[in-house]
Amino acid sequence: MKRIIFTLFFVISLLFLSSAYSQEISKDLSFAFDIGTSSVTGNNTYDFNYDEINSVLGEINSRSILEWDIDNYMLDLGMQAGYMNQYFFQFEYSTSVSEGTVSMRDRDWLKNDIINYFYVPLMSDTTSDVESNANIYDLRFMWRIPRLMNFDNLRVRLSVGYLKQKWDGYKAMNVVGFQRGLLTSDGSLVNFDLTSETPYVTYEVEHKIPYFGIGFDFDPNEKLNVSLGVDLSSMAQTKDKDDHAARGKITETDAEGSFISFKGEASWNFYKNMMLALTFESITIKTEGEQTQTWYKNEGLTPAGTVLTVKNNEISSDQTYVGLKFRCLF
């Protein structure tokens, strides 16, 4: 908490001190600092499946989907340096200031003609209480085309950037749900509601994304500005790690895929070089890769030291941000 208060004090002081020297800076150069807060909701999900051949049952398809919810309040800091109102360098940093208390849903399926004669494919469905936090970095270079055809108040901007997200601190503490079939000792349906003081699953996921963007800036009048944009990438890289302490198993994945972001901002120049802005962003990340499962303690018939490679693993993330920020221009 002290770190957050110090950061707020330092940034606000910098904004107001810098405005006092704005007249001494060349007209070709511009600078801006942002501070704000936003709410983010959504989920990080991984979905893997693999086939194995059993000498008695034949081919068995196993599938698991784990959905880790996102629900955090973020502290957002940003800076921008511009040249001739056309070329811009931007850096934004966001960190969670509240550990979102959300849920993680874990489902497991087994598909096999003989097994499914006795049991439905869904063998387990559980929900756990989860805490999470995040750190997000976004670096962008932007070129704003000064004029679009005959519209003086409409401009196009092109950009390239690099986004890094780190969602960690996921800790599943309690669990409610059921298991049945091959996941229980006698095959019967077992319902449970367990409370734990230590996490039985921890999870972290990191996204690294170089991207290309295009956007539009529209000025209805001297005080208002509306910006819309989309960022795209086919080079998103994702790494995750799941430590399932209850089973003594770690799963890790390297994945690659796509990223798309739709964003908008409406800003109001309420006093001299000071602005307020409402922001919105919707992000979708979809990646696929190879997962490695490593047992560090015995689990049933699986001895410690066993390593299993799963090629069909999908990691996805859906995120929605709504925020308010204060901006100082000089």
N, C-alpha and C positions, 0 to 999 in steps of 0.2 A: 504494500500500500504506500509506503514512503517513497518507493521508486516512482510510482505513478504520479504522486503529488509533486515530486521534484521535477519530473518531466513536464508536467502541465505548467508549472511555474516558470521553468526555463524557456519553454516555447512561447508562452504568452508574452513574457518579458522581451524576447527577441523580436517578436512581431511589432510591438509598439516602439521599441528602440530603433528598429530598422526603418520604420516609417518616417522618423525624424530626419534621416539622412537621404531620403528618396530624391531630393532635388539635386544632390551632388553626383548622381549616377547618370551615365550617358543615356541619351534618348534612345539609342539603338539597343540598349540592354533593358531587360525587365526581370523581376524576380517576384516570386510569390511563396508564401508559407501557409500551410493548412493545418488545422487541428480540428478534430471532430470525433463523433462516435457513431457507431452503426450496430445494427442487429443482424445476425446471420443465422439462417435456418437451413436445414437440408439433411444430407446424409453422406457418409462414406460407406461403400458397399463392396464386398468381394464375393465372387461366385465361382466356385471351382467344381469340376467333375472329372471322374476318371473311370476307366473300365478295368476290371480284373477277371481272370478266369479261375473259377473254383472247380476242383476235380469232381465234386458231387453236384453242385448247383449250376454249373456252367458259367456264362458271362453275367457279371454283376456290375451295374452302373451305380456309382456313389456320387452324390451331389450335396454340396453344402452352400448355403447363402447366409452371410452375416451382414446385417445392416446396422451401422453405427450412426446414431442420430447426431445432428449438429444443432445447437441452440446456444449461441454465445453473444455477449455484448463486447464490442471491440473498441479500442482506442486507436484512432487513425491519425497518423502524422504524415505530412507530405511537403515537398519543396519542388519548385519549378524555376528553371533559368531559361530565358528566351532571348533571341537575337532578331531584331528588326520585325518583331511580331510575326515571324514566319517559322523560325527554327527553335525547337524547344527540347530541353532535357528535363525529365520528370523522375522523381523517386518517391515512392510511397511505402510506408511501413505500418502494419496493423498488428496489434497483439490483443489477445483476449484479456479482459479485465474481470471476467466472471467465469468460473468453471461451470459450464452448462450442465445441469442435472437432467439427463435425458435417458434414453433406453437403447439397448442393443438387442436385436432379435436374431436368433440363431435357429436355422431350420436344416434338417438333414433328411435326405431321401435315399432309398435303396430300390432299384428297379431290377427285377429278375422274375421270370415266369413262375418259378416254384415259390419263392419268398412271397410274391404278391398274390399267390393263391390263398395264403393264410393271413397276410397283413397288407394294408394299404401302403403305397410307397412312402408316405410321410412318416418317418420313424421318430422324429423329435421336433418339438417346437417350443422354444423357451424365450423368455424376455428377462433382461437384467437391467438393474439401475446402473447408470454410467455417468462418469464425470469426464469432461474433455477441456482442452485448451488449444490455442493455435497461435502461430506466428507467420505473417505473410509479408513478402517483399516483392515489389513491382518496380522494375526499371524500364523506362521508355524513352525513345528518341522519336520526335514528331516533326513533320513538315506540314505547315498550314498553307494551303493554296490561297493567296490573298483575295481572289475574286472568282465567283462562279458565274460565267456568262455575264448577264447584265444585272445580277443581284448583288448590290453592295453589302447587304447585311446577311448574306449566306456564304459560308466558306466550307471547303472540304479539307480534311486533314488525313494524312497518311502517316503510319507509325510502324516501328518495329520495337519489340520489347522482350523482356525476360521476366517471368513470374515464378516465384518459389513459394510453396505453401508447405508448412509442417504442422500436421495435426497429431498431437501426442497427448500423453496423459490420460488416454482412454483407460478407465479402470472399471471393470464389471464386478460389482460387489455382491448383489443378491440375485436370485434366479427363481422365476416362476414358470411352470410349464409342464410338459409331459414327455415321456419317452415310452417306446414300446418295441415289440418285435425283437430283432437281433441286438438292440441296444440295451435290453434288460436281461437279467439272469434267467428268467423263466418265460420271457416272451409276452408277459402281460402288460397292460397299460398301467403306467406308474405316473401319478400326478404328484408334484412337489412344489413347495414354497419355502425356499431356504434363505436364511440370512447369514451373511458372512462379514466379519470385520476386516478381512484381507481380500484383495481382488483375486478372483479365480481365473480371470482373463485380463491381460493388458494388450493394448493395440496402439500402433502408430503408423502413419502413412505420410509420405512426402511426395509432392508433385513438383517437377521442374519443367517449365514450359517456355520455349522460345516461340514468339508469335508475331503475326502481322495484323495490323489493324487499319480500319477505315472509319471515318466519322464525319459528322456535319455539325457546324456551329451556326446558330441562328440568333440574331439580335432583334427582337421585336421593337425595342427602343433603347435609349442610352443606359437604362438602369437594369434591364433584364437580358439574360442570355440562356439559351436552351441548347444543350449538346446531346447528340445521339451517336452511338458508335457500336461497332462489332469487332471483336478480336478473334482470330482463327489460327489454329495450328494443327499440323498432322505429325508433329514431333514431340508430343507430350511424353514425358518419362515419369513413371511412378514406381516407388519402392514402398513396401510395407512389411511389418513384422507383427506377428500375433504370438504371444506367449500364453499358451493354454495351461496354466499351472495345475489345474485339476486333473488334466490328462498327462502332464509331463511332456508336452510337445510344443515345439516352436515351428511356425510356418513363416517363410519369407518369400517374397515375390519381386522380380524385376519385370516391369511391363512397359509397353509403348502403345501410343494411340493418338487420339484426337482431343481437341479442346475447342470450345466455342463460348464466347462471352458477349452478352448483350448488355449495354449500359446506357444510362441516361443521367443527365444532371440539369437542374434548373437553378440558376443563381441570380441573386438580387444585390446590386451595388447600393447598399442602404446608406453609406456615408463615406464620402471621399474615396479612399483606397481600400475600403473594407467591404467584404461581401459575405453573404450567407448563402449556402447552397444545399439543396435537397438532392440526394443521390440514390440511384438504384442500379443494381447489377444482378444478372442471372448467369451462372456459370454451369456448364456441363462438361465433365471430363470422362472419357471412356478409353480404357487401355486393356490390353491383353498381354499375357506373358506366362512364364514358367514359374511354378511354385515348388519350393523345396520344404518338405516336412521332416523334422528331426525329433526323435523321441529321446529325452534325456532321463527318463525313468520308465520302468516297466508298466505297460498298460495292457491288461488281459494277456493275450497271446503275443502281443508285440513287445519284444525286449528293448531295453534301453540301447541306444546306439543305432537303431534302425533309421534309414534315410529313404524317403519316398519322393520321387519327382512327379509332379502333376503338370502337364503341358497346357491344359485347358483351364486357365484361371483368368477371370475378368475382374478388373477393379474399376469402379465408377464412382463419380462424385457429383451430386447436384447441390448447388449452393445459391441462396438468394440473400442479397444484402439490401438493406434500406438504412440510409444514414442522413445525418445533418452535420455540416462542417462550416467553420469560420475560416475565411481566407483574407490575408492581408497582401496587397499588391504594392510594389515599389520599384 
